[in-house]
Each structure stands twice: as structure tokens, then as C-alpha cells.
């Protein structure tokens, strides 16, 4: 118990700036107060909803207007106050790399695929944070708008033989990108990991709590392939990834071999390129502390695939969240 406590203190003060360390401890201790995993906290009664739209072939749909969408809160129609059309809003992205002992086989392929992805998705005004994690979480690049710097940073990654603090990396990444993003920016975390965790101070619930107080969408690439079904540890790791993605409107991909990494990154690129940002004022103006379900539809084009977060918890964000 004592060694875990000191490891926790060491993690917070070494890896987090002081203000972020305080926020992480708060997220861990407050998470038991959350009544639902599929929630997002909101700053006022203004709610921002990232929405990705693709057709049956997986191609991004980028020609939609505000009047094409219908949005409901708890089954009641809600008026969309404004829409950032596909490709208009800037992207604050965090790339997380698991460098622990469990992911060595295709490490160089993963690096190269991530670099190619960043080159394809990048546009002026975007920003990237790069984090590596084994038992320690290390911020290698923070909110950079320099693509060349980001690619150089990715090339410097090296695998280790150490255990994994996956949840702590998600908590820190979420705090960092939200610290710099405006309400008009989209936020996304993309992580390459098997989802296993054995040394984090924070928990899965704490990571969910941090992400759902913000507008972060979570994508994961699990390079374990078919082995995710071989034992309980691998299955639990995959379940962790799926829970984070489902609660934020993201997705999880399983890579069976290094050759499919480029295709997986391309699918994530399509989703982000075809992502809209809907804003509306909640019908619940009193902040009643309850979970409210969000449903997004496109009535005139019902065959399109829509990916969006499932709802929000009507609790004001703490002032320390910004």
C-alpha cells in the first residue's frame, strides 16, 4: 500500500505540471460520484456534439448543412444553434504510443503509419500532442502546430520492456488537449495499445470521467490481432478500449498484422475529415445533475452512418477544468 502511494505521488509530480496533477487527483477521487459512464459534462447549457458521418462504403460525407441534421435530447427536439461544417473547425489531437513490453513486434510499422496519418490529416491551425507511456507517462510534444516537429518526435520513439500505465496516459492527454482547445475546436485522442494496464494511479473510471467532462473523441488501434481472445488479460484490455470509444463517440480497431495499419489509420482519417461539430442549448437549463440522452439523425439521408456521443450529464464544469 505504501509503495503504491509513493509511486502515485512520484507520477503526479514528475509527469504532470502542478495544475494537471491536481486535476488528475480530483478526477480519480471524484469518479465514484458519476452515475453513468456514457456522459459529458457541460460548461453552461451549451452542448457541443462532434458528429462523424460516412456512407455505407465508409466514405466521409462532407456536404451536409445545419438543416440536414435533427437533434433530440431525451426524445425531445432541440434546435441546433450553430454548426461547424466538415473540415471547417481545427483539430486538437493527441497521439498516444504504448512503448511498454507488451507491444514490440511491429513497433517500427506503427511509427511509420502514425507519421503518414499525421501528414494526411494535417491542416493549418491544427495542433498535436504526443505522449509515450510504459510505467511512466512522458509528454514528448505539447500542443505543437509544427508538423515537421511532430514527425521528428514520432521517429524518436523507442520501445521498452516495462509495464503499462495506459489509464494515466489517457487522463493526462485529455487534460492537455482540452487546456489549449477552444469550444470551436474538435478534440481527439488516438492511441496504439492493447488496452492493458498494470501500473496506473488512475482507473478506467477516472479516464472516462476526464474525457466525458470534455468533448474528446477516443480512437484506439489494438495491434494484438487475434490474440485478444486468447486470455482474460487481453480480452480485458480490448474491453477497456471499447468502453472509452463507445462513451465518446469514437471507435476501436484491431490490427491483425502490420500491413493493415495504413488502412486503419485511413479509416480514422476519413471519420475526422467528415466530422461536424454541432452546438445546441440544452433543454435542461437548470443543471439538474441527471443524465440526458442525445440522438442525432439525418432524416433525408437515412442510409448514412452517424457516430456521435450518446449523451451528457447536466453538471457544470468545475473552474479547474479550464
C-alpha positions as CSV (number, residue, x, y, z in Angstrom):
1,X,0.0,0.0,0.0
2,X,2.8,2.4,0.9
3,X,4.8,1.8,-2.3
4,X,1.7,2.4,-4.3
5,X,1.1,5.7,-2.6
6,X,4.6,7.0,-3.2
7,X,4.5,5.8,-6.8
8,X,1.4,7.8,-7.2
9,X,3.0,10.9,-5.8
10,X,6.0,10.4,-8.0
11,X,3.9,10.0,-11.1
12,X,1.9,13.2,-10.4
13,X,4.8,15.5,-9.7
14,X,7.2,14.1,-12.3
15,X,4.8,13.7,-15.3
16,X,2.2,16.4,-14.7
17,X,2.6,20.1,-14.4
18,X,1.3,21.0,-10.9
19,X,-2.1,22.2,-12.1
20,X,-2.6,19.0,-14.1
21,X,-1.5,16.8,-11.2
22,X,-4.2,18.4,-9.1
23,X,-6.8,17.8,-11.8
24,X,-5.9,14.2,-12.1
25,X,-6.1,13.5,-8.4
26,X,-9.5,15.2,-8.4
27,X,-10.7,13.1,-11.3
28,X,-9.7,9.9,-9.5
29,X,-11.3,10.8,-6.2
30,X,-14.5,12.2,-7.7
31,X,-15.3,9.5,-10.2
32,X,-17.4,7.5,-7.8
33,X,-19.9,10.3,-7.8
34,X,-20.6,9.8,-11.6
35,X,-23.9,7.9,-12.1
36,X,-23.2,6.9,-15.7
37,X,-20.2,6.1,-18.0
38,X,-21.7,7.5,-21.2
39,X,-21.8,11.1,-20.2
40,X,-20.3,14.5,-20.9
41,X,-20.1,17.5,-18.6
42,X,-21.0,20.9,-19.9
43,X,-19.9,24.4,-19.1
44,X,-23.2,26.1,-19.3
45,X,-26.3,24.8,-21.0
46,X,-24.4,25.0,-24.3
47,X,-23.6,21.4,-25.5
48,X,-21.1,20.6,-28.2
49,X,-21.5,17.4,-30.1
50,X,-18.8,16.1,-32.5
51,X,-20.6,14.0,-35.2
52,X,-18.9,11.9,-37.9
53,X,-20.9,10.9,-41.0
54,X,-20.0,8.2,-43.5
55,X,-21.8,6.3,-46.2
56,X,-22.2,2.5,-46.4
57,X,-18.9,2.2,-48.1
58,X,-17.1,4.1,-45.3
59,X,-16.6,7.3,-47.3
60,X,-16.9,10.6,-45.5
61,X,-19.9,12.8,-46.2
62,X,-18.8,16.4,-46.2
63,X,-21.7,18.3,-47.9
64,X,-24.2,18.5,-45.0
65,X,-25.7,21.7,-43.7
66,X,-27.3,22.5,-40.4
67,X,-30.8,22.0,-41.7
68,X,-29.9,18.4,-42.7
69,X,-29.4,17.4,-39.1
70,X,-32.0,16.6,-36.4
71,X,-31.1,16.5,-32.8
72,X,-33.1,15.3,-29.8
73,X,-32.4,15.5,-26.1
74,X,-34.3,12.8,-24.1
75,X,-36.5,12.3,-27.1
76,X,-37.5,16.0,-27.4
77,X,-36.4,18.0,-30.5
78,X,-33.6,20.5,-29.8
79,X,-32.6,23.4,-32.0
80,X,-29.1,23.4,-33.4
81,X,-27.7,26.9,-32.7
82,X,-24.7,26.6,-35.0
83,X,-22.8,24.0,-37.0
84,X,-19.1,23.9,-37.8
85,X,-19.2,22.1,-41.1
86,X,-16.9,19.2,-42.0
87,X,-13.3,20.4,-42.3
88,X,-14.0,23.9,-41.0
89,X,-13.1,23.5,-37.3
90,X,-9.5,22.9,-36.3
91,X,-8.4,19.7,-34.7
92,X,-6.5,19.3,-31.4
93,X,-5.2,15.8,-31.5
94,X,-3.2,13.7,-29.0
95,X,-1.2,10.7,-30.3
96,X,-0.5,8.1,-27.6
97,X,2.1,5.4,-28.0
98,X,2.3,2.4,-25.8
99,X,6.1,1.7,-25.6
100,X,5.8,-1.0,-22.9
101,X,7.0,-4.6,-23.1
102,X,3.7,-5.9,-24.5
103,X,4.0,-4.1,-27.9
104,X,7.3,-4.7,-29.7
105,X,6.6,-6.9,-32.7
106,X,5.5,-4.2,-35.2
107,X,6.7,-1.0,-33.5
108,X,8.5,0.5,-36.5
109,X,5.5,-0.1,-38.7
110,X,3.3,1.6,-36.1
111,X,5.6,4.6,-36.1
112,X,5.6,5.0,-39.8
113,X,1.9,4.5,-40.1
114,X,1.3,7.3,-37.5
115,X,3.6,9.6,-39.3
116,X,1.8,9.0,-42.6
117,X,-1.5,9.6,-40.9
118,X,-0.4,12.9,-39.4
119,X,0.8,14.1,-42.8
120,X,-2.5,13.3,-44.4
121,X,-4.8,14.7,-41.7
122,X,-2.9,17.8,-41.0
123,X,-4.1,21.3,-42.0
124,X,-3.1,24.8,-40.9
125,X,-4.4,25.7,-37.4
126,X,-4.3,22.1,-36.1
127,X,-2.2,21.1,-33.1
128,X,-0.8,17.8,-31.9
129,X,0.3,16.5,-28.5
130,X,2.5,13.3,-28.5
131,X,2.7,11.1,-25.4
132,X,4.5,7.9,-24.8
133,X,3.8,5.5,-22.0
134,X,5.1,2.5,-20.2
135,X,5.0,2.6,-16.4
136,X,5.8,6.3,-16.8
137,X,3.8,8.7,-18.9
138,X,6.0,11.2,-20.9
139,X,4.9,14.2,-22.8
140,X,7.2,14.4,-25.8
141,X,5.4,17.2,-27.6
142,X,2.8,19.6,-26.3
143,X,0.2,21.4,-28.4
144,X,2.5,21.9,-31.4
145,X,1.4,23.4,-34.6
146,X,4.6,22.3,-36.4
147,X,4.1,19.2,-38.5
148,X,7.8,18.6,-39.0
149,X,8.5,18.8,-35.3
150,X,5.7,16.3,-34.7
151,X,7.0,13.8,-37.3
152,X,10.6,14.1,-35.9
153,X,9.2,13.4,-32.4
154,X,7.4,10.3,-33.6
155,X,10.6,9.0,-35.1
156,X,12.4,9.2,-31.8
157,X,10.1,6.7,-30.0
158,X,11.8,3.6,-28.7
159,X,10.1,0.5,-27.1
160,X,11.0,-0.6,-23.6
161,X,10.4,-3.8,-21.5
162,X,8.5,-2.0,-18.8
163,X,4.8,-2.4,-17.6
164,X,2.0,-0.1,-18.6
165,X,0.2,3.0,-17.3
166,X,-2.4,3.3,-20.0
167,X,-5.2,5.0,-18.0
168,X,-2.8,7.6,-16.7
169,X,-1.8,8.5,-20.2
170,X,-5.4,9.0,-21.3
171,X,-6.1,11.2,-18.3
172,X,-3.1,13.4,-19.0
173,X,-3.7,13.6,-22.7
174,X,-7.3,14.6,-22.2
175,X,-6.3,17.4,-19.8
176,X,-3.6,18.7,-22.1
177,X,-5.5,19.0,-25.3
178,X,-8.5,20.5,-23.6
179,X,-6.3,23.1,-21.9
180,X,-5.4,24.6,-25.3
181,X,-8.6,23.9,-27.4
182,X,-11.4,26.4,-27.8
183,X,-15.1,25.5,-27.9
184,X,-14.9,25.6,-31.7
185,X,-12.1,23.0,-31.9
186,X,-12.6,19.3,-32.2
187,X,-10.6,17.1,-29.8
188,X,-9.4,13.6,-30.5
189,X,-7.2,11.0,-28.8
190,X,-5.7,8.3,-31.0
191,X,-3.8,5.6,-29.1
192,X,-1.9,2.5,-30.2
193,X,-2.1,0.0,-27.3
194,X,-3.5,-3.4,-26.3
195,X,-5.5,-1.6,-23.5
196,X,-3.9,-3.5,-20.7
197,X,-2.9,-1.5,-17.6
198,X,-1.0,-2.6,-14.5
199,X,0.8,0.4,-13.0
200,X,-1.6,3.4,-13.4
201,X,-2.5,5.6,-10.4
202,X,-5.8,6.4,-12.1
203,X,-8.5,3.9,-13.2
204,X,-10.7,3.3,-16.2
205,X,-13.5,5.2,-14.5
206,X,-11.2,8.1,-13.8
207,X,-10.1,8.2,-17.5
208,X,-13.8,8.1,-18.6
209,X,-14.6,10.9,-16.1
210,X,-11.9,13.1,-17.5
211,X,-12.8,12.5,-21.1
212,X,-16.5,13.0,-20.6
213,X,-16.2,16.3,-18.9
214,X,-14.8,17.5,-22.3
215,X,-15.6,17.0,-26.0
216,X,-12.8,14.4,-26.6
217,X,-13.4,11.6,-29.0
218,X,-11.4,8.4,-28.4
219,X,-9.9,6.1,-31.1
220,X,-7.8,3.1,-30.4
221,X,-5.7,0.7,-32.5
222,X,-5.1,-2.6,-30.8
223,X,-2.1,-4.4,-32.5
224,X,-2.7,-7.6,-30.7
225,X,-4.7,-9.2,-33.5
226,X,-6.5,-12.5,-32.9
227,X,-4.6,-12.9,-29.6
228,X,-7.1,-10.6,-27.9
229,X,-9.3,-13.7,-27.5
230,X,-6.5,-15.9,-26.1
231,X,-6.6,-14.9,-22.4
232,X,-8.6,-12.8,-19.9
233,X,-5.9,-10.0,-19.7
234,X,-6.0,-9.4,-23.5
235,X,-9.8,-9.5,-23.5
236,X,-10.0,-7.0,-20.6
237,X,-7.6,-4.7,-22.5
238,X,-9.9,-4.7,-25.5
239,X,-12.9,-4.1,-23.3
240,X,-11.2,-1.1,-21.8
241,X,-10.7,0.4,-25.3
242,X,-14.2,-0.4,-26.4
243,X,-15.7,1.3,-23.3
244,X,-13.7,4.5,-23.8
245,X,-14.6,4.6,-27.5
246,X,-18.3,3.9,-27.0
247,X,-18.7,6.6,-24.3
248,X,-17.1,9.3,-26.5
249,X,-18.4,8.5,-30.0
250,X,-15.1,7.0,-31.2
251,X,-14.1,3.6,-32.4
252,X,-11.6,0.7,-31.8
253,X,-9.7,-1.1,-34.5
254,X,-7.9,-4.5,-34.2
255,X,-4.8,-4.8,-36.3
256,X,-4.1,-8.4,-37.3
257,X,-0.7,-7.6,-38.9
258,X,1.4,-4.6,-39.7
259,X,0.1,-4.4,-43.3
260,X,-3.3,-3.2,-42.2
261,X,-2.2,-0.3,-40.1
262,X,-2.3,2.1,-43.0
263,X,-5.9,1.1,-43.8
264,X,-6.9,1.5,-40.2
265,X,-5.4,5.0,-39.9
266,X,-7.1,5.9,-43.2
267,X,-10.5,5.0,-41.7
268,X,-9.8,7.3,-38.7
269,X,-8.7,10.0,-41.1
270,X,-12.0,9.7,-43.0
271,X,-14.0,10.0,-39.8
272,X,-12.1,13.0,-38.6
273,X,-12.3,14.7,-42.1
274,X,-16.0,14.1,-42.2
275,X,-16.6,15.3,-38.6
276,X,-19.1,18.1,-37.9
277,X,-19.4,20.0,-34.6
278,X,-23.0,20.6,-33.6
279,X,-23.8,23.2,-30.9
280,X,-27.1,23.4,-29.1
281,X,-28.6,24.8,-25.9
282,X,-29.8,22.1,-23.6
283,X,-33.4,21.9,-22.8
284,X,-32.3,21.4,-19.2
285,X,-31.4,24.9,-18.2
286,X,-31.3,24.2,-14.5
287,X,-28.4,21.8,-14.5
288,X,-30.3,19.0,-12.7
289,X,-27.4,16.7,-12.4
290,X,-29.1,14.0,-14.4
291,X,-28.0,12.0,-17.5
292,X,-29.6,13.3,-20.7
293,X,-29.6,11.2,-23.9
294,X,-28.5,12.8,-27.2
295,X,-29.7,11.4,-30.5
296,X,-28.5,12.8,-33.9
297,X,-30.2,11.9,-37.2
298,X,-30.2,12.9,-40.8
299,X,-33.8,12.2,-41.8
300,X,-33.5,12.9,-45.6
301,X,-30.5,10.5,-45.8
302,X,-31.3,7.6,-43.5
303,X,-28.7,5.3,-45.0
304,X,-25.8,7.3,-43.7
305,X,-23.8,6.1,-40.8
306,X,-23.7,8.6,-37.9
307,X,-21.2,8.4,-35.0
308,X,-21.8,10.7,-32.0
309,X,-21.5,10.7,-28.2
310,X,-24.6,9.2,-26.5
311,X,-25.4,11.9,-24.0
312,X,-24.3,14.3,-21.3
313,X,-24.5,14.7,-17.5
314,X,-26.0,18.1,-16.7
315,X,-23.5,19.2,-14.1
316,X,-21.5,22.5,-14.5
317,X,-17.8,22.0,-15.2
318,X,-15.6,23.0,-12.3
319,X,-13.5,26.1,-12.8
320,X,-10.4,24.0,-12.5
321,X,-11.4,22.1,-15.7
322,X,-10.1,25.1,-17.7
